[in-house]
Amino acid sequence: MKKFVLIFTAALVASILNAADFPAGSPKFSTSHDTVTQAAKENGKPALIVFSASWCGPCQEMKKNVYPSAEVKPFHDKFNWAYLDIDVPANQKVFEGLKLESVPYILFMDASGKKLDVQDGGVETSKEFVAKLEGVLKKASAH
């Protein structure tokens, strides 16, 4: 039991530190799946859910260089953004429940919770990510 409490506490501290270390200019990330999906239902914007981990190099590269980039900034207010570290038990449960197997994994959902698209693995350039965001917005407006 003590070991579980220690692991849980370490994961909780890591999630708090990870949530606080978004680079300047990043979108406003939620760190809760339920919060971001509820926000999408309320405001009608699609949800962009990033499954990540602090130990994942490509994840950290996108966090540092892609999401806060000047190219992506015009899309910050067009999505409900979530950044879910899979080492946090609640996020790992969501990750496993969706039967996902690797990070980075970005799930794009419409306001009703229907999957619009995914980005599975690899670091993209800001320009490539913008093309993905534009495609997702077109799909969302068609629903």
Buried (B, 14 or more C-beta within 10 A) or exposed (E): EEEEEEEEEEBEEBBEEBBEEBEEEBBEBBBBBEEBBBBBBEEEBBBBBBBBBBEBEBBBBBBBBBBBBEBBBEBBEBBBBBBBBBBBEBBBEBBEEBEBEEBBBBBBBBBEEEEBBBBEBEBBEBEBBBEBBEEBBEBBEEE
